[in-house]
Amino acid sequence: MTQAHSDFPLTADELRTVARFAAESAQQLLPYFEAEAPDDPRPRAALDAARAFADGAPRTILQRVAALDAHRAAQEITSEAGQLAARACGDAAAAAYLHPIARATQVGHILRAAACAARVAELEAGGDEAAAAQSIKSTCDRATSVLVDVLGRYPTPPIGKNRLAQLMSTLDSSLRRLET
């Protein structure tokens, strides 16, 4: 399942590992969205599309459409936690389309859902950064060697200015340290 333009190999099983990892991160956040918009099925549909791919279904337009729909749902929610939940679900579905090209922007497909989980943990703790750190530690504990290997094929993303980007950078460096 490699792309026509490829900087390195990326197998279907590796893509499934990335999608499963992102879906696990998003799953814990879905209640934040559904508490605010119980009749909006888009983030759950994206999560279901990610899980279907992770469990062996073919990668199809379903993952792309569901990802975009979940991201649109995030724009319609007022709370940051609800927005992050919908984005994480969309990111989980989009993980099926991680490209084997050496660009730091691709790292978001791997880590953004988990960074969203860390930010929600921080928000739930009243802004306590220790809660985000604990979430990142838990994420690192469940990361497989395959996931860490795939991440290591990509350049390190720059440290962003917003909190979510900073958490993603912290998570990235924490996982890369597991390679050694």
Backbone bond lengths (Angstrom), bond angles and torsions (degrees), N, CA, C in turn:
res aa  C-N    CA-C-N  psi(-1)  N-CA   C-N-CA  omega(-1)  CA-C   N-CA-C  phi
1 M - - - 1.450 - - 1.522 110.22 -
2 T 1.309 117.86 34.80 1.452 119.74 176.96 1.522 109.87 -80.76
3 Q 1.295 116.40 158.78 1.459 122.91 -178.55 1.527 109.55 -83.62
4 A 1.324 116.71 164.11 1.459 121.18 176.09 1.534 109.86 -61.89
5 H 1.332 117.19 -43.70 1.468 122.10 175.74 1.515 106.61 -99.28
6 S 1.329 116.78 116.03 1.453 119.85 -174.55 1.524 110.07 -141.35
7 D 1.321 115.51 132.02 1.456 120.34 176.09 1.523 111.84 -92.14
8 F 1.329 116.55 -17.19 1.454 122.76 179.79 1.524 107.68 -163.02
9 P 1.321 117.21 163.86 1.470 118.25 179.67 1.529 111.44 -73.82
10 L 1.314 115.35 148.38 1.460 122.57 175.58 1.526 105.78 -148.70
11 T 1.318 116.28 110.04 1.465 120.32 -174.10 1.523 111.34 -85.40
12 A 1.308 115.26 164.74 1.466 121.14 176.13 1.521 110.29 -60.43
13 D 1.327 117.32 -39.76 1.472 119.48 179.38 1.526 111.24 -64.38
14 E 1.328 117.06 -37.62 1.463 119.65 177.30 1.530 110.96 -66.86
15 L 1.322 117.08 -41.05 1.460 120.05 176.04 1.523 110.91 -60.97
16 R 1.317 116.56 -39.94 1.470 120.70 178.81 1.534 110.86 -64.57
17 T 1.314 116.64 -37.24 1.463 120.60 176.89 1.526 110.62 -62.88
18 V 1.310 116.43 -43.99 1.474 120.95 178.62 1.527 110.02 -63.74
19 A 1.325 117.43 -45.42 1.470 120.80 -179.75 1.529 111.09 -63.33
20 R 1.318 117.19 -40.21 1.472 120.85 178.59 1.533 110.62 -63.72
21 F 1.321 116.68 -44.00 1.456 122.19 178.85 1.531 110.79 -59.74
22 A 1.327 116.43 -46.91 1.463 120.76 179.49 1.528 111.13 -65.74
23 A 1.327 117.02 -40.06 1.469 120.55 179.63 1.528 111.40 -65.02
24 E 1.315 117.30 -37.76 1.473 120.14 177.25 1.521 110.33 -62.45
25 S 1.308 116.39 -39.77 1.467 120.71 178.21 1.521 110.91 -66.15
26 A 1.320 116.65 -43.86 1.461 121.41 -177.47 1.529 112.01 -69.74
27 Q 1.307 116.47 -34.68 1.469 120.41 -176.59 1.524 111.46 -55.84
28 Q 1.307 116.42 -41.89 1.466 119.36 -177.82 1.528 112.72 -68.85
29 L 1.332 116.84 -17.18 1.461 120.84 -178.21 1.523 113.48 -96.25
30 L 1.312 117.59 -21.12 1.456 121.16 -174.89 1.533 113.64 -50.03
31 P 1.344 120.15 -39.50 1.471 119.32 178.86 1.533 114.31 -58.36
32 Y 1.320 118.26 -27.67 1.463 120.47 178.82 1.527 110.59 -66.45
33 F 1.314 115.72 -40.13 1.457 118.98 177.59 1.527 110.35 -71.21
34 E 1.319 116.20 -48.08 1.460 119.90 -174.56 1.523 112.85 -66.82
35 A 1.316 118.05 -24.01 1.468 120.36 175.18 1.524 110.70 -67.81
36 E 1.311 115.84 -30.67 1.462 121.05 -177.98 1.530 112.74 -91.82
37 A 1.326 116.10 -30.60 1.469 120.87 -177.17 1.536 109.36 -139.39
38 P 1.322 116.41 69.43 1.470 119.34 -173.72 1.530 114.45 -62.97
39 D 1.313 118.02 -20.39 1.465 120.50 -178.19 1.528 113.63 -97.29
40 D 1.315 117.37 5.01 1.465 120.70 -179.86 1.534 108.97 -99.95
41 P 1.317 117.58 109.43 1.470 120.94 -174.74 1.529 114.92 -85.94
42 R 1.314 118.44 -1.45 1.464 120.01 -170.16 1.534 114.95 -62.76
43 P 1.335 120.77 -48.11 1.462 118.31 178.71 1.537 112.62 -63.38
44 R 1.322 117.27 -40.01 1.475 119.98 178.17 1.529 110.03 -63.49
45 A 1.325 117.21 -39.82 1.465 120.66 178.41 1.538 110.50 -62.95
46 A 1.314 117.11 -38.79 1.468 120.76 177.49 1.524 110.48 -65.46
47 L 1.312 115.77 -42.88 1.463 119.86 178.14 1.530 110.36 -62.87
48 D 1.318 116.87 -42.41 1.469 120.77 177.26 1.528 111.43 -62.55
49 A 1.330 117.42 -39.44 1.468 121.27 178.45 1.531 110.37 -65.47
50 A 1.325 116.66 -39.99 1.472 120.43 177.53 1.520 110.46 -63.91
51 R 1.322 116.40 -46.01 1.468 120.36 -179.83 1.524 111.78 -63.68
52 A 1.324 116.43 -40.79 1.470 119.78 179.21 1.525 110.00 -59.08
53 F 1.331 116.33 -45.67 1.467 119.60 177.79 1.526 110.40 -63.64
54 A 1.317 117.39 -46.49 1.465 121.08 -178.79 1.534 111.48 -59.95
55 D 1.315 115.39 -31.39 1.470 120.14 -178.66 1.520 113.54 -87.70
56 G 1.324 118.05 4.48 1.452 120.19 172.38 1.515 116.73 117.96
57 A 1.318 118.89 -6.75 1.465 119.99 177.23 1.523 109.19 -67.10
58 P 1.312 117.41 154.92 1.464 118.59 178.40 1.524 111.90 -66.19
59 R 1.303 115.23 152.27 1.460 121.40 173.70 1.525 106.40 -76.29
60 T 1.326 116.02 122.96 1.458 120.67 -176.72 1.521 109.96 -135.27
61 I 1.293 114.79 -176.85 1.463 121.51 176.34 1.529 110.68 -61.79
62 L 1.328 117.38 -21.74 1.465 121.65 179.23 1.524 111.25 -53.67
63 Q 1.323 117.73 -45.80 1.461 120.07 -178.84 1.529 111.15 -64.89
64 R 1.322 117.54 -41.38 1.469 120.49 179.74 1.528 111.64 -64.57
65 V 1.321 116.28 -48.74 1.465 120.64 -178.00 1.523 110.65 -64.46
66 A 1.329 116.54 -44.72 1.466 120.12 -179.63 1.526 111.12 -63.50
67 A 1.324 117.09 -37.96 1.467 120.48 178.55 1.527 110.47 -62.71
68 L 1.306 116.59 -47.65 1.469 120.34 179.80 1.525 111.19 -63.96
69 D 1.314 116.99 -40.07 1.471 120.36 178.72 1.532 111.29 -62.78
70 A 1.324 117.08 -42.34 1.467 120.36 179.42 1.529 110.53 -65.14
71 H 1.325 117.03 -38.43 1.465 119.83 178.10 1.534 111.03 -66.49
72 R 1.315 116.24 -35.26 1.472 119.16 174.63 1.526 110.36 -65.57
73 A 1.315 117.07 -40.17 1.469 121.36 178.44 1.524 110.19 -60.23
74 A 1.318 117.36 -37.10 1.469 121.39 179.85 1.527 111.20 -60.74
75 Q 1.304 116.92 -32.15 1.469 121.12 -178.74 1.526 112.16 -73.06
76 E 1.316 116.68 -14.91 1.465 120.64 -176.45 1.532 112.91 -100.06
77 I 1.306 117.65 3.48 1.462 123.16 -177.47 1.528 108.40 -106.92
78 T 1.319 116.15 143.44 1.466 118.88 -176.54 1.525 113.57 -90.09
79 S 1.311 119.05 -32.85 1.463 119.43 -176.64 1.528 110.81 -80.63
80 E 1.312 115.30 145.60 1.467 119.29 177.89 1.519 110.98 -62.96
81 A 1.331 117.46 -40.33 1.465 120.03 179.82 1.526 111.31 -62.84
82 G 1.319 117.21 -41.29 1.462 120.68 177.76 1.515 112.08 -65.20
83 Q 1.325 116.06 -40.45 1.461 120.95 177.63 1.525 110.72 -62.94
84 L 1.317 115.95 -46.27 1.462 120.60 -179.50 1.519 111.37 -63.83
85 A 1.318 116.77 -36.72 1.464 120.81 178.88 1.530 110.41 -62.68
86 A 1.320 116.47 -47.92 1.466 119.87 -179.97 1.528 110.78 -64.59
87 R 1.316 116.70 -41.00 1.474 119.97 178.17 1.521 111.49 -63.23
88 A 1.331 116.42 -40.86 1.464 119.96 179.87 1.529 110.85 -62.65
89 C 1.321 116.26 -40.59 1.467 119.74 177.96 1.529 110.23 -64.70
90 G 1.320 116.33 -42.32 1.457 120.01 176.37 1.525 111.71 -63.15
91 D 1.314 116.04 -40.63 1.464 120.22 178.99 1.530 111.35 -65.56
92 A 1.317 117.14 -34.22 1.464 120.27 178.01 1.528 109.96 -63.41
93 A 1.330 116.88 -44.79 1.465 119.70 178.10 1.525 110.99 -65.80
94 A 1.332 116.64 -39.24 1.464 120.99 -179.81 1.524 112.60 -68.61
95 A 1.321 117.63 -20.22 1.466 121.14 -179.98 1.522 111.82 -59.23
96 A 1.317 117.09 -25.61 1.468 120.40 177.39 1.528 111.14 -63.14
97 Y 1.329 117.01 -18.53 1.454 121.82 -177.79 1.524 113.02 -108.65
98 L 1.309 116.80 25.43 1.456 120.88 170.71 1.530 107.78 -57.96
99 H 1.317 117.03 130.61 1.462 121.13 -176.97 1.525 110.57 -101.08
100 P 1.308 117.34 143.02 1.473 121.07 178.62 1.525 111.97 -83.13
101 I 1.317 114.60 55.87 1.459 120.59 178.28 1.534 107.36 -122.63
102 A 1.284 116.53 137.94 1.463 122.25 -173.61 1.524 111.41 -77.59
103 R 1.320 114.95 72.32 1.467 121.39 176.86 1.520 108.11 -128.26
104 A 1.301 116.11 134.40 1.467 121.36 -178.83 1.521 112.04 -61.38
105 T 1.327 117.33 -26.84 1.465 120.19 -179.91 1.526 111.82 -62.04
106 Q 1.306 117.49 -25.06 1.466 120.94 179.90 1.530 112.47 -68.63
107 V 1.309 117.46 -21.44 1.466 121.82 -179.14 1.531 111.07 -60.16
108 G 1.318 117.00 -30.07 1.463 120.02 177.43 1.509 112.54 -58.71
109 H 1.336 117.66 -34.59 1.467 120.65 177.20 1.528 110.90 -61.74
110 I 1.296 116.20 -30.26 1.464 120.83 -177.38 1.528 111.02 -86.74
111 L 1.326 118.08 -43.53 1.464 121.29 -166.00 1.528 117.49 -113.63
112 R 1.322 118.98 -14.27 1.461 118.01 -172.40 1.530 113.36 -62.74
113 A 1.326 118.83 -37.98 1.472 120.16 179.62 1.534 110.14 -62.05
114 A 1.323 116.93 -41.40 1.470 120.27 178.76 1.529 111.08 -68.80
115 A 1.330 117.38 -35.19 1.466 120.18 176.17 1.530 110.10 -66.37
116 C 1.322 116.95 -36.50 1.475 120.39 175.29 1.523 110.00 -60.65
117 A 1.332 116.91 -41.63 1.472 120.82 179.25 1.526 110.55 -62.81
118 A 1.330 117.06 -39.89 1.464 120.24 178.75 1.525 110.84 -65.68
119 R 1.317 116.51 -40.44 1.474 119.58 179.03 1.524 111.33 -66.33
120 V 1.332 117.44 -40.43 1.468 119.63 177.96 1.523 110.02 -64.70
121 A 1.320 117.88 -39.43 1.470 120.18 176.86 1.523 110.41 -59.64
122 E 1.316 116.33 -41.69 1.458 121.85 178.18 1.528 110.77 -64.05
123 L 1.310 117.22 -44.71 1.470 121.20 178.55 1.529 111.03 -61.65
124 E 1.310 116.22 -43.56 1.467 120.97 -179.02 1.527 111.69 -65.44
125 A 1.320 116.35 -24.92 1.466 121.51 178.77 1.529 111.46 -94.17
126 G 1.316 116.52 20.09 1.462 119.97 177.63 1.511 114.04 69.76
127 G 1.327 117.09 27.35 1.465 120.86 179.07 1.515 113.44 91.17
128 D 1.314 117.70 6.93 1.469 121.62 -179.66 1.530 109.79 -70.45
129 E 1.317 116.43 113.82 1.455 121.59 -178.29 1.528 112.28 -64.63
130 A 1.319 117.80 -22.11 1.463 120.72 177.92 1.530 110.84 -63.49
131 A 1.324 117.30 -31.86 1.463 120.46 178.11 1.528 110.58 -66.51
132 A 1.318 117.09 -39.82 1.464 120.62 176.48 1.527 109.86 -65.87
133 A 1.318 116.44 -41.40 1.470 120.19 178.87 1.521 110.88 -61.42
134 Q 1.327 117.02 -40.58 1.462 120.35 178.13 1.526 110.86 -66.09
135 S 1.315 117.27 -39.68 1.463 121.13 177.10 1.529 110.38 -62.01
136 I 1.310 116.71 -42.54 1.464 120.67 178.31 1.523 110.51 -63.91
137 K 1.314 117.40 -41.25 1.464 120.37 177.25 1.521 110.66 -61.27
138 S 1.323 117.13 -44.98 1.468 120.78 178.81 1.526 110.92 -62.36
139 T 1.308 116.24 -38.49 1.462 120.48 177.72 1.517 110.40 -63.84
140 C 1.315 117.26 -43.82 1.467 120.94 178.39 1.526 111.05 -63.17
141 D 1.317 116.36 -36.53 1.467 120.33 179.60 1.521 112.30 -64.36
142 R 1.328 118.00 -30.28 1.461 119.87 -178.83 1.532 113.18 -96.81
143 A 1.309 117.01 -2.75 1.464 120.09 178.22 1.523 110.16 -70.63
144 T 1.303 115.42 132.30 1.461 120.24 178.70 1.523 110.30 -85.04
145 S 1.314 115.89 163.34 1.463 120.06 176.85 1.526 110.65 -63.25
146 V 1.325 117.53 -32.07 1.467 120.57 177.43 1.524 109.95 -63.96
147 L 1.321 116.99 -45.74 1.466 120.56 179.54 1.528 110.63 -60.57
148 V 1.312 116.64 -46.06 1.470 121.07 -179.47 1.530 110.10 -62.98
149 D 1.330 116.77 -38.76 1.465 120.23 177.87 1.531 111.18 -64.13
150 V 1.325 116.69 -45.02 1.460 119.99 178.65 1.530 109.84 -61.36
151 L 1.313 117.77 -47.14 1.466 121.42 178.98 1.526 110.86 -55.76
152 G 1.317 117.06 -41.18 1.450 122.01 -177.78 1.523 114.65 -64.73
153 R 1.316 117.68 -14.43 1.466 121.17 178.15 1.531 112.32 -78.93
154 Y 1.325 115.91 -13.70 1.453 121.23 -176.19 1.520 110.46 -103.23
155 P 1.331 117.15 150.88 1.468 119.73 174.70 1.533 110.01 -65.38
156 T 1.303 115.05 152.97 1.459 120.95 176.23 1.528 108.94 -68.22
157 P 1.338 116.29 129.23 1.471 117.54 179.01 1.531 110.85 -72.84
158 P 1.319 116.69 153.40 1.464 118.95 177.07 1.530 109.80 -68.66
159 I 1.305 115.67 155.93 1.463 120.28 176.89 1.521 107.69 -74.20
160 G 1.319 115.58 121.80 1.454 120.81 -178.00 1.515 112.16 -80.15
161 K 1.313 114.87 173.92 1.462 120.72 -177.73 1.521 112.68 -90.09
162 N 1.346 117.93 -30.76 1.463 117.98 -178.92 1.527 110.81 -86.69
163 R 1.312 116.14 165.57 1.464 121.05 -173.85 1.526 111.91 -63.49
164 L 1.314 118.10 -40.17 1.462 120.07 179.85 1.528 110.55 -61.61
165 A 1.314 117.16 -44.27 1.462 121.07 178.51 1.530 111.13 -63.82
166 Q 1.320 117.17 -37.67 1.470 120.49 177.63 1.528 110.63 -65.08
167 L 1.330 116.52 -41.54 1.465 119.75 178.42 1.521 111.23 -66.24
168 M 1.327 116.84 -38.24 1.462 119.65 177.63 1.522 110.22 -63.91
169 S 1.318 117.15 -38.65 1.457 121.10 177.92 1.538 111.11 -65.06
170 T 1.316 116.63 -42.05 1.464 120.76 177.71 1.526 110.70 -63.10
171 L 1.318 115.78 -43.74 1.458 120.34 177.70 1.525 110.81 -62.72
172 D 1.321 116.46 -43.96 1.463 121.28 178.69 1.524 111.20 -57.22
173 S 1.322 116.81 -50.17 1.467 119.30 -178.10 1.528 111.10 -66.83
174 S 1.323 117.44 -34.92 1.468 120.39 178.23 1.525 110.90 -64.73
175 L 1.320 117.01 -42.39 1.467 120.21 179.59 1.526 111.42 -70.45
176 R 1.310 117.14 -37.58 1.468 119.48 179.24 1.525 111.53 -65.38
177 R 1.309 116.75 -29.58 1.475 119.81 176.31 1.522 111.37 -66.75
178 L 1.325 117.64 -23.38 1.460 121.60 178.15 1.511 111.94 -70.86
179 E 1.338 117.14 -20.39 1.478 122.15 -179.55 1.514 111.43 -64.62
180 T 1.304 117.72 -32.34 1.469 120.58 -171.97 1.499 112.78 -78.57
